[in-house]
């Protein structure tokens, strides 16, 4: 009898592991599909931006090393802090989320930088442009959320847009030339 119960439990567990995710949500299937896909693209970009920020943090050099090194460390922490809530948001509305580095690399739109050496000002300028691109992409996802009435995802995006704009501003100010000169 005990062996039969164990076998039944094992069969039930096997069925559960093969069943599709079916998280309950009041959003329709189109909203779940579109919003979770958009959030996964953003999440892939966030992971790419995180790794590039840390890459530049690790390879920073020059007379402003300490300031830039600390700036990029702070920004990297902020970027990484976005990843778990983004992935969980896709799951909360009934979607799936990224599964691996390979999955991220297939979805990301921000380019990697594997150069042996990058000038510190070029590092900051590249990160500035990547943050600007991320802001634009998040605004587009916000529009998608608005179309479906997904106020929770839209609200999270608003906070992340504000944080990303702040990073862009700091990077802009760090890369300006002489006083009064705008790049």
C-alpha positions as CSV (number, residue, x, y, z in Angstrom):
1,X,0.0,0.0,0.0
2,X,2.8,2.4,0.9
3,X,4.6,1.7,-2.3
4,X,1.4,2.3,-4.3
5,X,0.9,5.7,-2.6
6,X,4.5,6.7,-3.3
7,X,4.1,5.7,-7.0
8,X,0.9,7.7,-7.2
9,X,2.6,10.8,-5.6
10,X,5.5,10.5,-8.0
11,X,3.1,10.3,-11.0
12,X,1.1,13.3,-9.7
13,X,4.4,15.3,-9.3
14,X,5.4,14.4,-12.8
15,X,2.1,15.7,-14.2
16,X,2.5,18.9,-12.2
17,X,6.0,19.5,-13.5
18,X,4.8,19.1,-17.1
19,X,1.8,21.3,-16.8
20,X,1.9,24.8,-18.2
21,X,2.1,27.8,-16.0
22,X,-1.4,29.0,-15.2
23,X,-1.0,31.9,-12.8
24,X,-4.4,33.5,-12.2
25,X,-4.8,37.1,-13.4
26,X,-7.7,39.4,-14.3
27,X,-5.7,40.5,-17.4
28,X,-6.7,38.8,-20.6
29,X,-4.5,36.3,-22.5
30,X,-3.5,39.0,-25.0
31,X,-2.4,41.3,-22.2
32,X,-0.5,38.5,-20.5
33,X,1.3,37.6,-23.8
34,X,2.1,41.1,-24.8
35,X,3.1,42.6,-21.5
36,X,5.2,39.7,-20.4
37,X,7.0,39.6,-23.7
38,X,7.7,43.3,-23.5
39,X,8.9,43.0,-19.9
40,X,11.2,40.1,-20.9
41,X,12.8,42.2,-23.6
42,X,13.3,45.0,-21.0
43,X,14.6,42.5,-18.5
44,X,17.1,41.2,-21.1
45,X,18.3,44.8,-21.7
46,X,18.6,45.4,-18.0
47,X,20.8,42.4,-17.6
48,X,22.9,43.5,-20.5
49,X,23.2,47.0,-19.1
50,X,24.1,45.6,-15.7
51,X,26.9,43.5,-17.0
52,X,28.2,46.3,-19.2
53,X,28.1,48.7,-16.2
54,X,30.0,46.2,-14.1
55,X,32.5,45.5,-17.0
56,X,33.3,49.2,-17.2
57,X,33.4,49.5,-13.4
58,X,36.0,46.7,-13.2
59,X,38.0,48.1,-16.1
60,X,37.9,51.8,-15.2
61,X,41.2,53.6,-15.2
62,X,42.6,57.1,-15.3
63,X,42.7,60.2,-13.1
64,X,39.0,60.0,-12.2
65,X,39.2,56.3,-11.4
66,X,37.8,56.5,-7.9
67,X,34.8,58.7,-8.7
68,X,33.9,56.8,-11.9
69,X,34.5,53.4,-10.2
70,X,32.2,54.2,-7.4
71,X,29.5,55.8,-9.7
72,X,29.4,52.7,-11.8
73,X,29.3,50.4,-8.7
74,X,26.3,52.4,-7.4
75,X,24.6,52.3,-10.8
76,X,25.2,48.6,-11.2
77,X,23.5,47.9,-7.9
78,X,20.5,50.0,-8.9
79,X,20.2,48.3,-12.2
80,X,20.5,44.8,-10.7
81,X,17.9,45.6,-8.2
82,X,15.4,46.0,-11.1
83,X,15.8,42.4,-12.3
84,X,13.9,40.4,-9.7
85,X,10.8,42.6,-9.6
86,X,10.7,42.7,-13.4
87,X,10.9,38.9,-13.7
88,X,8.4,38.4,-10.9
89,X,6.0,40.9,-12.6
90,X,5.9,38.9,-15.7
91,X,5.1,35.8,-13.6
92,X,2.5,37.5,-11.5
93,X,0.4,38.3,-14.7
94,X,0.6,34.7,-15.9
95,X,3.6,34.9,-18.2
96,X,7.0,33.3,-18.2
97,X,10.3,35.1,-17.8
98,X,13.9,34.7,-19.0
99,X,15.5,31.4,-18.2
100,X,19.2,31.6,-19.0
101,X,22.1,33.8,-20.2
102,X,21.4,32.4,-23.7
103,X,17.8,33.5,-23.5
104,X,18.9,36.9,-22.4
105,X,21.3,37.2,-25.3
106,X,18.6,36.3,-27.8
107,X,16.3,39.0,-26.4
108,X,18.6,41.9,-25.6
109,X,18.7,44.9,-27.8
110,X,21.5,46.8,-26.1
111,X,24.9,45.9,-27.5
112,X,27.7,44.3,-25.5
113,X,31.1,45.8,-25.4
114,X,33.9,43.3,-25.3
115,X,36.7,45.7,-26.3
116,X,40.1,45.2,-24.6
117,X,40.3,48.9,-23.7
118,X,37.7,51.6,-23.7
119,X,38.5,55.2,-22.7
120,X,36.8,56.2,-19.4
121,X,34.8,59.0,-21.1
122,X,33.7,56.7,-23.8
123,X,32.6,54.2,-21.2
124,X,30.4,56.8,-19.5
125,X,29.1,58.1,-22.9
126,X,28.1,54.6,-24.0
127,X,26.4,53.8,-20.7
128,X,24.6,57.2,-21.0
129,X,23.2,56.2,-24.4
130,X,22.3,52.8,-23.3
131,X,20.3,54.2,-20.3
132,X,18.6,56.6,-22.7
133,X,17.7,53.7,-25.0
134,X,16.4,51.7,-22.0
135,X,14.2,54.7,-20.9
136,X,12.7,54.9,-24.4
137,X,12.0,51.1,-24.4
138,X,10.4,51.3,-20.9
139,X,8.1,54.2,-22.1
140,X,7.0,52.0,-25.0
141,X,6.2,49.1,-22.6
142,X,4.3,51.6,-20.4
143,X,2.1,52.4,-23.4
144,X,1.4,48.7,-23.9
145,X,0.5,48.4,-20.2
146,X,-1.8,51.4,-20.6
147,X,-3.6,49.7,-23.5
148,X,-4.4,46.8,-21.3
149,X,-5.1,48.6,-18.1
150,X,-2.1,47.0,-16.4
151,X,-1.6,49.8,-13.9
152,X,0.7,47.7,-11.6
153,X,3.3,47.1,-14.3
154,X,2.9,50.7,-15.5
155,X,3.5,52.0,-12.0
156,X,6.7,49.9,-11.6
157,X,7.9,51.1,-15.0
158,X,7.4,54.7,-13.9
159,X,9.8,54.2,-10.9
160,X,12.4,52.5,-13.2
161,X,12.1,55.2,-15.8
162,X,12.8,57.8,-13.1
163,X,15.8,55.9,-11.9
164,X,17.1,55.4,-15.4
165,X,16.7,59.1,-16.2
166,X,18.8,59.9,-13.1
167,X,21.6,57.5,-14.2
168,X,21.5,59.2,-17.6
169,X,21.7,62.6,-16.0
170,X,24.7,61.6,-13.9
171,X,26.5,60.1,-16.8
172,X,25.8,63.1,-18.9
173,X,27.2,65.5,-16.3
174,X,30.3,63.3,-15.8
175,X,31.0,63.4,-19.6
176,X,30.5,67.1,-20.1
177,X,33.4,69.1,-21.4
178,X,34.4,72.5,-20.1
179,X,31.8,74.6,-18.2
180,X,28.8,75.6,-20.3
181,X,29.5,73.0,-23.0
182,X,26.9,70.4,-23.6
183,X,27.5,67.1,-25.4
